[in-house]
Structure formats: structure tokens, C-alpha cells
């Protein structure tokens, strides 16, 4: 029997909400806070905290701007975030048992 090597999971991405945000940003060039909040079902406060964590890690860029007179927060995945996400998926795959 072959020894199974488990790759470490990035603790920053091993959070349901942060993983959801990264998954959504993988699909689009950028997303605003309202879209992310609606898609994840998160509270504004929790989403804001998780976006700050992803931004501090350099996984996403956050741009605060205005649409008309309304403030708008835009999020984009960085190259570092994209690499981290792909590495996370690869690591997660090491935990999946393949049976034939």
C-alpha cells in the first residue's frame, strides 16, 4: 500500500467565506462588495473582515471608489491570490481518495 502524502492547506483559504470570495473572483475580473455579499449570503461586517484578511495577504486588491454619490468597494484577485488558490485546490485534491 502506497503512503499518502497530504499537502498542507492554506489556512487563509481554508475558511468557507474566504474560499467563496476567492472562487467568485476567479470567475470574474472584479466584483463589488454588494455582489460578493449577495452571492455569499454573508453579513456586511463578516464579509468586510474577510476581505481585509485576503487583502492583507496580498490575495486580492481592494479599490474604494464611488458610483455616482454611492461608495463602491471593488475586489480583484491578484496573481499571488490566483497562485494560492490553485495551490489550495491541488492540496485539497491530495486529500481525496481515488478508488478504481
MDAnalysis code that builds the backbone (N, CA, C; Angstrom):
import MDAnalysis as mda
import numpy as np

u = mda.Universe.empty(300, n_residues=100, atom_resindex=np.repeat(np.arange(100), 3), trajectory=True)
u.add_TopologyAttr("name", ["N", "CA", "C"] * 100)
u.add_TopologyAttr("resid", np.arange(1, 101))
u.add_TopologyAttr("resname", ["UNK", "UNK", "UNK", "UNK", "UNK", "UNK", "UNK", "UNK", "UNK", "UNK", "UNK", "UNK", "UNK", "UNK", "UNK", "UNK", "UNK", "UNK", "UNK", "UNK", "UNK", "UNK", "UNK", "UNK", "UNK", "UNK", "UNK", "UNK", "UNK", "UNK", "UNK", "UNK", "UNK", "UNK", "UNK", "UNK", "UNK", "UNK", "UNK", "UNK", "UNK", "UNK", "UNK", "UNK", "UNK", "UNK", "UNK", "UNK", "UNK", "UNK", "UNK", "UNK", "UNK", "UNK", "UNK", "UNK", "UNK", "UNK", "UNK", "UNK", "UNK", "UNK", "UNK", "UNK", "UNK", "UNK", "UNK", "UNK", "UNK", "UNK", "UNK", "UNK", "UNK", "UNK", "UNK", "UNK", "UNK", "UNK", "UNK", "UNK", "UNK", "UNK", "UNK", "UNK", "UNK", "UNK", "UNK", "UNK", "UNK", "UNK", "UNK", "UNK", "UNK", "UNK", "UNK", "UNK", "UNK", "UNK", "UNK", "UNK"])
u.atoms.positions = np.array([
    [0.847, -1.194, 0.000],
    [0.000, 0.000, 0.000],
    [0.884, 1.246, 0.000],
    [0.524, 2.194, -0.829],
    [1.300, 3.408, -1.002],
    [0.995, 4.400, 0.126],
    [2.051, 5.062, 0.642],
    [1.849, 6.096, 1.661],
    [1.205, 7.308, 1.000],
    [0.202, 7.849, 1.656],
    [-0.492, 9.024, 1.143],
    [0.199, 10.271, 1.681],
    [0.581, 11.163, 0.798],
    [1.195, 12.423, 1.206],
    [0.150, 13.530, 1.119],
    [-0.181, 14.090, 2.268],
    [-1.139, 15.188, 2.303],
    [-0.393, 16.507, 2.237],
    [-0.790, 17.360, 1.312],
    [-0.179, 18.677, 1.201],
    [-0.860, 19.602, 2.201],
    [-0.105, 20.538, 2.762],
    [-0.723, 21.457, 3.732],
    [-1.752, 22.369, 3.052],
    [-2.839, 22.614, 3.752],
    [-3.888, 23.509, 3.248],
    [-3.634, 24.915, 3.776],
    [-3.703, 25.880, 2.883],
    [-3.515, 27.287, 3.253],
    [-4.617, 27.679, 4.240],
    [-4.255, 27.987, 5.492],
    [-5.288, 28.309, 6.485],
    [-6.102, 29.549, 6.114],
    [-5.517, 30.444, 5.347],
    [-6.253, 31.640, 4.946],
    [-7.401, 31.283, 4.001],
    [-7.166, 30.291, 3.150],
    [-8.208, 29.890, 2.205],
    [-9.100, 28.794, 2.763],
    [-8.689, 28.203, 3.865],
    [-9.468, 27.110, 4.458],
    [-10.551, 27.671, 5.378],
    [-11.248, 28.640, 4.861],
    [-12.375, 29.291, 5.537],
    [-13.476, 29.384, 4.497],
    [-14.666, 28.963, 4.860],
    [-15.756, 28.895, 3.897],
    [-15.990, 30.223, 3.182],
    [-16.038, 31.322, 3.924],
    [-16.344, 32.608, 3.313],
    [-15.179, 33.111, 2.456],
    [-13.949, 33.013, 2.959],
    [-12.811, 33.472, 2.158],
    [-12.663, 32.619, 0.894],
    [-12.897, 31.328, 1.013],
    [-12.836, 30.449, -0.150],
    [-13.931, 30.811, -1.151],
    [-15.119, 31.135, -0.660],
    [-16.224, 31.546, -1.535],
    [-15.872, 32.835, -2.278],
    [-15.305, 33.801, -1.577],
    [-14.910, 35.070, -2.208],
    [-13.883, 34.810, -3.307],
    [-12.882, 33.988, -2.998],
    [-11.841, 33.691, -3.984],
    [-12.426, 32.943, -5.181],
    [-13.351, 32.025, -4.937],
    [-13.987, 31.278, -6.022],
    [-14.768, 32.217, -6.935],
    [-15.487, 33.151, -6.337],
    [-16.246, 34.118, -7.133],
    [-15.312, 35.011, -7.948],
    [-14.218, 35.458, -7.326],
    [-13.290, 36.342, -8.030],
    [-12.531, 35.613, -9.131],
    [-12.422, 34.308, -9.019],
    [-11.778, 33.512, -10.057],
    [-12.603, 33.566, -11.347],
    [-13.925, 33.702, -11.199],
    [-14.840, 33.687, -12.340],
    [-14.980, 35.037, -13.041],
    [-14.658, 36.114, -12.341],
    [-14.865, 37.458, -12.894],
    [-13.582, 38.285, -12.738],
    [-13.453, 39.320, -13.536],
    [-12.277, 40.188, -13.416],
    [-12.301, 40.961, -12.101],
    [-13.473, 41.441, -11.750],
    [-13.633, 42.167, -10.494],
    [-15.077, 42.049, -10.045],
    [-15.280, 42.226, -8.747],
    [-16.631, 42.166, -8.191],
    [-16.749, 43.220, -7.112],
    [-17.930, 43.815, -7.019],
    [-18.120, 44.799, -5.967],
    [-18.642, 44.119, -4.696],
    [-18.554, 44.858, -3.620],
    [-18.913, 44.345, -2.299],
    [-20.349, 43.832, -2.269],
    [-21.259, 44.570, -2.905],
    [-22.679, 44.197, -2.899],
    [-22.871, 42.839, -3.572],
    [-22.201, 42.629, -4.705],
    [-22.290, 41.353, -5.422],
    [-21.749, 40.217, -4.544],
    [-20.583, 40.426, -3.940],
    [-19.984, 39.384, -3.096],
    [-20.877, 39.068, -1.905],
    [-21.470, 40.104, -1.318],
    [-22.360, 39.918, -0.169],
    [-23.585, 39.101, -0.572],
    [-24.157, 39.442, -1.727],
    [-25.349, 38.733, -2.207],
    [-25.019, 37.267, -2.530],
    [-23.919, 37.043, -3.216],
    [-23.559, 35.694, -3.642],
    [-23.178, 34.788, -2.477],
    [-22.528, 35.342, -1.450],
    [-22.073, 34.526, -0.321],
    [-23.104, 34.427, 0.788],
    [-24.040, 35.383, 0.841],
    [-25.017, 35.404, 1.927],
    [-24.421, 35.854, 3.251],
    [-23.227, 36.429, 3.192],
    [-22.536, 36.872, 4.410],
    [-23.104, 38.199, 4.897],
    [-22.886, 38.476, 6.169],
    [-23.228, 39.795, 6.687],
    [-22.168, 40.777, 6.192],
    [-22.530, 42.031, 6.132],
    [-21.593, 43.050, 5.665],
    [-20.341, 43.082, 6.547],
    [-20.531, 42.994, 7.858],
    [-19.404, 43.054, 8.784],
    [-18.448, 41.890, 8.607],
    [-18.987, 40.677, 8.516],
    [-18.146, 39.495, 8.354],
    [-17.428, 39.531, 7.008],
    [-18.137, 39.884, 5.944],
    [-17.522, 39.949, 4.625],
    [-16.395, 40.972, 4.606],
    [-16.626, 42.110, 5.221],
    [-15.618, 43.160, 5.278],
    [-14.339, 42.673, 5.961],
    [-14.488, 41.962, 7.076],
    [-13.335, 41.420, 7.808],
    [-12.574, 40.421, 6.941],
    [-13.300, 39.546, 6.248],
    [-12.652, 38.515, 5.433],
    [-11.958, 39.125, 4.209],
    [-12.560, 40.144, 3.626],
    [-11.927, 40.857, 2.505],
    [-10.642, 41.516, 2.986],
    [-10.673, 42.112, 4.169],
    [-9.464, 42.733, 4.727],
    [-8.353, 41.705, 4.913],
    [-8.698, 40.502, 5.369],
    [-7.692, 39.447, 5.566],
    [-7.090, 39.012, 4.236],
    [-7.934, 38.838, 3.228],
    [-7.439, 38.442, 1.906],
    [-6.575, 39.540, 1.294],
    [-6.971, 40.775, 1.520],
    [-6.215, 41.911, 1.007],
    [-4.860, 42.032, 1.717],
    [-4.849, 41.870, 3.026],
    [-3.610, 41.955, 3.800],
    [-2.613, 40.874, 3.371],
    [-3.129, 39.727, 2.944],
    [-2.266, 38.627, 2.488],
    [-1.787, 38.850, 1.052],
    [-2.343, 39.852, 0.377],
    [-1.972, 40.116, -1.000],
    [-2.697, 39.231, -2.001],
    [-3.762, 38.547, -1.554],
    [-4.513, 37.647, -2.427],
    [-5.519, 38.397, -3.287],
    [-5.985, 39.530, -2.797],
    [-6.908, 40.358, -3.580],
    [-6.490, 41.822, -3.462],
    [-6.906, 42.605, -4.452],
    [-6.745, 44.063, -4.414],
    [-8.118, 44.650, -4.144],
    [-8.157, 45.656, -3.302],
    [-9.417, 46.313, -2.982],
    [-9.306, 47.778, -3.403],
    [-10.268, 48.220, -4.193],
    [-10.308, 49.603, -4.647],
    [-11.596, 50.238, -4.150],
    [-11.448, 51.299, -3.392],
    [-12.622, 52.025, -2.897],
    [-12.848, 53.207, -3.827],
    [-14.037, 53.241, -4.397],
    [-14.361, 54.263, -5.373],
    [-15.807, 54.716, -5.157],
    [-16.326, 55.463, -6.073],
    [-17.720, 55.910, -5.992],
    [-18.428, 55.618, -7.301],
    [-19.704, 55.231, -7.190],
    [-20.602, 55.142, -8.345],
    [-21.646, 56.213, -8.109],
    [-21.480, 57.291, -8.835],
    [-22.315, 58.459, -8.537],
    [-21.887, 58.976, -7.180],
    [-22.828, 59.056, -6.254],
    [-22.507, 59.520, -4.906],
    [-22.382, 58.373, -3.912],
    [-22.575, 57.140, -4.397],
    [-22.516, 55.982, -3.508],
    [-21.113, 55.384, -3.480],
    [-20.608, 55.080, -2.283],
    [-19.311, 54.416, -2.215],
    [-19.401, 53.006, -2.796],
    [-18.320, 52.580, -3.418],
    [-18.279, 51.272, -4.053],
    [-16.920, 50.634, -3.760],
    [-16.938, 49.408, -3.276],
    [-15.714, 48.674, -3.000],
    [-15.570, 47.578, -4.046],
    [-14.505, 47.663, -4.849],
    [-14.243, 46.680, -5.898],
    [-13.112, 45.762, -5.460],
    [-13.272, 44.474, -5.721],
    [-12.256, 43.482, -5.369],
    [-11.799, 42.752, -6.616],
    [-10.490, 42.523, -6.705],
    [-9.888, 41.763, -7.798],
    [-8.884, 40.784, -7.221],
    [-8.820, 39.590, -7.813],
    [-7.818, 38.619, -7.391],
    [-6.464, 39.026, -7.983],
    [-5.428, 38.939, -7.169],
    [-4.077, 39.227, -7.638],
    [-3.450, 37.950, -8.203],
    [-2.303, 38.093, -8.857],
    [-1.573, 36.913, -9.335],
    [-1.205, 36.014, -8.153],
    [-0.790, 36.630, -7.047],
    [-0.446, 35.863, -5.843],
    [-1.671, 35.092, -5.348],
    [-2.828, 35.723, -5.363],
    [-4.060, 35.074, -4.936],
    [-4.443, 33.928, -5.856],
    [-4.243, 34.136, -7.148],
    [-4.559, 33.094, -8.122],
    [-3.666, 31.876, -7.897],
    [-2.381, 32.118, -7.701],
    [-1.441, 31.026, -7.432],
    [-1.803, 30.302, -6.130],
    [-2.148, 31.070, -5.104],
    [-2.511, 30.478, -3.808],
    [-3.775, 29.641, -3.933],
    [-4.740, 30.137, -4.709],
    [-5.993, 29.400, -4.895],
    [-5.742, 28.073, -5.609],
    [-4.946, 28.132, -6.682],
    [-4.640, 26.909, -7.424],
    [-3.864, 25.916, -6.557],
    [-2.933, 26.411, -5.747],
    [-2.175, 25.545, -4.841],
    [-3.101, 24.927, -3.799],
    [-4.087, 25.700, -3.333],
    [-5.051, 25.195, -2.357],
    [-5.866, 24.051, -2.963],
    [-6.335, 24.246, -4.189],
    [-7.125, 23.210, -4.868],
    [-6.274, 21.951, -5.056],
    [-5.027, 22.128, -5.454],
    [-4.135, 20.991, -5.638],
    [-3.907, 20.262, -4.306],
    [-3.706, 21.026, -3.240],
    [-3.514, 20.416, -1.927],
    [-4.765, 19.668, -1.492],
    [-5.915, 20.262, -1.730],
    [-7.178, 19.623, -1.365],
    [-7.350, 18.300, -2.118],
    [-6.916, 18.285, -3.355],
    [-7.019, 17.059, -4.149],
    [-6.186, 15.929, -3.544],
    [-5.122, 16.276, -2.820],
    [-4.290, 15.238, -2.203],
    [-5.037, 14.523, -1.073],
    [-6.139, 15.116, -0.610],
    [-6.938, 14.514, 0.457],
    [-8.051, 13.610, -0.093],
    [-8.297, 13.746, -1.385],
    [-9.385, 12.974, -1.989],
    [-8.868, 11.602, -2.382],
    [-9.537, 10.597, -1.901],
    [-9.141, 9.223, -2.189],
    [-9.743, 8.787, -3.511],
    [-8.880, 8.315, -4.396],
    [-9.353, 7.820, -5.690],
    [-9.454, 6.304, -5.610],
    [-10.608, 5.784, -5.947],
    [-10.783, 4.334, -5.989],
    [-11.136, 3.923, -7.400],
    [-10.633, 2.807, -7.804],
    [-10.928, 2.300, -9.153],
    [-11.634, 0.990, -9.058],
])
